[in-house]
Every structure is written in structure tokens, then in C-alpha cells.
Amino acid sequence: MTTPTFPTGSILGYPRIGRRRELKKAVESFWAGKITADELEATAVELRRVTRERLVSLGLGKTDSSIPEAFSFYDQMLDAAVTVGAVPTRFSSLVAADGTVDLAGYFTIARGEGDNTPAEMTKWFDSNYHYLVPEIGPETTLRLATDRLVREVAEATTTGFRTRPVIVGPVTFLLLSKPSESAPEGYQPLDRLDDLLPVYVELLAALTAVGAEWVQLDEPALV
């Protein structure tokens, strides 16, 4: 098996909100009950299409993995948490039988509901960006719980693009998480690394199956 040639030019990511803040407006409309989840998804599909075409017009290759597939409705750490099944226990009712969390549930974790407080927010390293802190304990069942990123790569592939999926890497994900409320004293989320790595292996295999040749695992905690 030969390793695909890495593109000579690329970028790590690209703004996802839309040139006219289309994503922000659509998300807020969804929160207000003015549009459905399907309509929000349709807005996201269009924004991803526009982004890919924009990056090609700026000089990135259409089929060489130089375009990052890095869309998020809200936060990349929340995306990673939902992908690997790390949903806080207080939100367990949001998890379907197959382990997935729908868009309404995704935003509920971010915003809270009733007596269930939202996931904590804290600074992404020394930047002004704030991320949602995953909560992981010995009881957290880690598994490939959603194929959203896989579907987004497949979406690109079916329209003639070969993109590079982006997800927070396993070490950074665990180091930036916090112990769940029920975790014993001295426990650290990084203790679950051996359990998390097979989930990432499964995700990488699924991404490869839909055409991904390169995958970007963001690991700033290792720098």
C-alpha cells in the first residue's frame, strides 16, 4: 500500500459561519423554532459547498486533500465528544438507542436545559476562543457514536471533491476534558486513552472507506 502524496499547499481550517453569517442566523432560527433540523442541515450543506468552491477558486486543489473538511455547527470539542460517545451523564436521555445525539440534543448539551447545566466553557489554550469541556469518567462508554464527519466527507466525494477531514486528536481531547462528577479522586480523563484509541481507529477506517486519503488530527496539547 502506497501513501498518497500530501498536497503541496493547504490550510488547517476555514471560517464556517458563512460570508453573511448564514450559519449563525440559521442556528438561532433553529433555537427559536422558526426552522426545522432538516432546514438547518440544508443550510450547512450549502455552506460547505460554497466553502469548497471558494477554496478551489483561491488555489487549493479539488481532489488532492488540500481542502479541510472542518465544519461545525457549534464547537469542535463538542463535535469530538458526541462522535466518541462522551455525553455527560445528566444528558443521557438525549442519546438514542444507537448512541447518536440529534441536533436538538447537541445544542442542549451546549446550552443546558432546565436543571441540567450546560457543558462548561473555557479558553482554547491562550486564545479568545472558548470550547465546551467534555466530561469523562470511568463510566463513560467510548464508542463511535455518530458518523457525521464521515457523511460530510462522503458529501464532498459525491460532488467531485476529495477533502481532508479534521477532528481534535485523542490526546488533546482527553487532556482538555475534565473528570465526570462521579469520577474517583485522582482520576484523569487521559486514563482512558487506551479505550479511546480504538474508536479513532474505527473512525479513520470509516473515513477511508468514503474516500479520505489524509485525515487531520489536531493535537495542539502536544506542542
C-alpha positions as CSV (number, residue, x, y, z in Angstrom):
1,M,0.0,0.0,0.0
2,T,1.5,3.4,-1.0
3,T,1.0,6.6,0.9
4,P,-0.9,9.2,-1.0
5,T,1.1,12.3,-1.8
6,F,0.4,15.1,0.6
7,P,-0.7,18.4,-1.1
8,T,1.9,21.0,-1.7
9,G,-0.3,23.7,-0.4
10,S,-3.1,23.6,2.2
11,I,-4.7,25.3,5.1
12,L,-5.6,24.0,8.6
13,G,-9.2,25.2,8.5
14,Y,-11.6,27.9,7.2
15,P,-14.3,30.1,8.8
16,R,-17.5,28.1,8.9
17,I,-20.0,30.8,9.8
18,G,-20.6,31.9,6.2
19,R,-19.7,35.2,4.4
20,R,-23.0,36.7,5.6
21,R,-23.2,34.8,8.9
22,E,-25.6,32.4,7.4
23,L,-24.8,29.7,9.9
24,K,-25.3,31.9,13.0
25,K,-28.7,33.1,11.6
26,A,-29.8,29.6,10.8
27,V,-28.7,28.2,14.2
28,E,-30.5,31.0,16.1
29,S,-33.6,30.4,13.9
30,F,-33.5,26.7,14.9
31,W,-33.2,27.5,18.5
32,A,-36.2,29.8,18.2
33,G,-38.3,27.1,16.5
34,K,-38.5,29.1,13.3
35,I,-36.8,26.4,11.1
36,T,-36.6,22.6,11.3
37,A,-33.5,20.5,11.8
38,D,-33.7,19.5,8.2
39,E,-33.7,23.1,7.1
40,L,-30.6,23.8,9.3
41,E,-28.9,20.8,7.8
42,A,-29.7,22.1,4.3
43,T,-28.1,25.5,5.2
44,A,-25.0,23.6,6.4
45,V,-24.8,21.6,3.2
46,E,-24.9,24.8,1.2
47,L,-22.2,26.5,3.3
48,R,-19.9,23.5,2.9
49,R,-20.4,23.5,-0.8
50,V,-19.7,27.3,-1.1
51,T,-16.6,26.9,1.1
52,R,-15.1,24.1,-1.0
53,E,-15.7,26.0,-4.2
54,R,-14.3,29.2,-2.7
55,L,-11.1,27.4,-1.6
56,V,-10.7,26.0,-5.1
57,S,-11.1,29.4,-6.6
58,L,-8.3,30.6,-4.2
59,G,-5.9,28.0,-5.5
60,L,-6.4,24.8,-3.4
61,G,-6.8,21.6,-5.3
62,K,-10.2,20.0,-5.7
63,T,-9.0,16.4,-5.4
64,D,-5.7,16.4,-3.6
65,S,-6.9,16.6,0.1
66,S,-5.8,20.2,0.4
67,I,-9.3,21.4,1.4
68,P,-10.0,20.7,5.1
69,E,-13.4,19.3,6.0
70,A,-13.7,21.1,9.2
71,F,-17.4,22.2,9.5
72,S,-19.0,22.5,12.9
73,F,-22.4,23.7,14.0
74,Y,-21.1,25.0,17.3
75,D,-17.7,23.7,18.7
76,Q,-15.1,21.2,17.6
77,M,-14.6,19.8,21.0
78,L,-18.4,19.2,21.4
79,D,-18.2,17.5,17.9
80,A,-15.5,15.2,19.1
81,A,-17.3,14.4,22.3
82,V,-20.5,13.5,20.5
83,T,-18.5,11.5,17.9
84,V,-16.9,9.3,20.5
85,G,-20.0,9.0,22.8
86,A,-18.7,11.2,25.6
87,V,-22.1,12.7,26.6
88,P,-22.4,14.0,30.2
89,T,-24.5,11.7,32.3
90,R,-27.1,14.4,33.0
91,F,-27.8,14.4,29.3
92,S,-28.1,10.7,28.9
93,S,-31.7,11.0,27.9
94,L,-30.6,12.8,24.7
95,V,-28.8,9.7,23.5
96,A,-30.7,7.5,21.1
97,A,-30.6,3.7,21.3
98,D,-27.9,3.6,18.6
99,G,-25.7,6.1,20.5
100,T,-26.4,9.1,18.4
101,V,-27.4,12.6,19.5
102,D,-29.6,14.7,17.2
103,L,-29.1,18.4,16.5
104,A,-31.5,19.4,19.3
105,G,-29.6,17.3,21.8
106,Y,-26.3,18.6,20.5
107,F,-27.3,22.1,21.2
108,T,-28.9,21.2,24.6
109,I,-25.5,19.9,25.8
110,A,-24.1,23.3,24.8
111,R,-26.8,25.4,26.2
112,G,-28.3,23.4,29.0
113,E,-32.0,22.7,29.8
114,G,-34.0,23.1,33.0
115,D,-31.9,21.9,35.9
116,N,-29.3,20.4,33.6
117,T,-26.4,22.9,33.4
118,P,-24.6,23.3,30.0
119,A,-21.2,21.9,29.5
120,E,-18.5,24.2,31.0
121,M,-16.8,26.6,28.6
122,T,-13.2,27.6,28.9
123,K,-10.5,29.2,26.8
124,W,-8.9,27.2,24.0
125,F,-5.3,27.5,25.2
126,D,-4.4,31.2,25.2
127,S,-6.8,32.3,22.5
128,N,-10.1,34.2,22.8
129,Y,-12.0,31.1,21.5
130,H,-13.9,29.2,24.2
131,Y,-14.6,25.5,23.8
132,L,-17.1,23.2,25.6
133,V,-15.3,20.9,28.1
134,P,-16.1,17.2,27.8
135,E,-16.8,15.3,31.0
136,I,-15.3,11.8,31.0
137,G,-15.2,9.3,33.8
138,P,-14.5,5.6,34.2
139,E,-18.2,5.0,33.5
140,T,-18.2,6.8,30.1
141,T,-18.8,4.4,27.3
142,L,-16.5,5.4,24.5
143,R,-17.5,4.2,21.0
144,L,-18.0,5.6,17.5
145,A,-21.4,7.1,18.2
146,T,-22.0,9.2,15.1
147,D,-20.8,9.2,11.5
148,R,-21.5,12.9,10.9
149,L,-17.9,13.6,9.8
150,V,-17.9,10.5,7.6
151,R,-21.1,11.7,6.0
152,E,-19.7,15.2,5.4
153,V,-16.6,13.6,3.6
154,A,-18.9,11.4,1.6
155,E,-20.9,14.5,0.7
156,A,-17.8,16.1,-0.7
157,T,-16.7,13.0,-2.5
158,T,-20.1,12.6,-4.3
159,T,-19.7,16.2,-5.6
160,G,-16.3,15.6,-7.1
161,F,-14.1,16.8,-4.2
162,R,-11.5,14.8,-2.2
163,T,-11.3,16.7,1.1
164,R,-9.3,16.2,4.3
165,P,-11.4,15.6,7.4
166,V,-10.4,17.4,10.6
167,I,-11.1,16.3,14.2
168,V,-9.5,17.0,17.5
169,G,-6.9,14.3,18.2
170,P,-7.4,11.8,21.1
171,V,-4.6,13.1,23.4
172,T,-5.7,16.7,23.1
173,F,-9.3,15.7,23.5
174,L,-8.6,13.9,26.8
175,L,-6.2,16.4,28.2
176,L,-8.7,19.2,27.7
177,S,-11.6,17.2,29.2
178,K,-12.4,17.1,32.9
179,P,-13.3,14.2,35.2
180,S,-17.0,13.5,35.4
181,E,-18.8,14.2,38.6
182,S,-18.7,10.6,39.7
183,A,-15.1,10.0,38.9
184,P,-12.9,8.9,41.9
185,E,-10.3,11.2,43.4
186,G,-7.1,11.2,41.3
187,Y,-8.8,10.1,38.1
188,Q,-7.8,11.9,34.9
189,P,-9.6,11.6,31.5
190,L,-6.2,10.7,29.9
191,D,-6.5,7.4,31.8
192,R,-9.0,6.4,29.1
193,L,-6.6,6.8,26.2
194,D,-6.3,3.0,25.6
195,D,-10.1,2.9,25.4
196,L,-10.3,5.9,23.1
197,L,-7.7,4.9,20.5
198,P,-9.7,2.0,19.0
199,V,-12.6,4.4,18.5
200,Y,-10.3,6.7,16.5
201,V,-9.1,3.7,14.5
202,E,-12.7,2.8,13.6
203,L,-13.3,6.4,12.6
204,L,-10.2,6.5,10.4
205,A,-11.3,3.3,8.7
206,A,-14.8,4.7,8.1
207,L,-13.3,7.9,6.6
208,T,-11.0,6.0,4.4
209,A,-14.0,4.0,3.1
210,V,-15.7,7.1,1.8
211,G,-12.6,8.4,0.0
212,A,-10.5,10.3,2.6
213,E,-6.7,9.8,1.8
214,W,-5.5,12.1,4.6
215,V,-7.0,12.9,8.0
216,Q,-6.0,15.9,10.1
217,L,-5.9,15.1,13.9
218,D,-5.4,18.4,15.7
219,E,-3.1,17.8,18.7
220,P,-2.1,21.2,20.0
221,A,-1.7,19.8,23.5
222,L,1.4,18.0,22.3
223,V,3.1,21.2,21.2
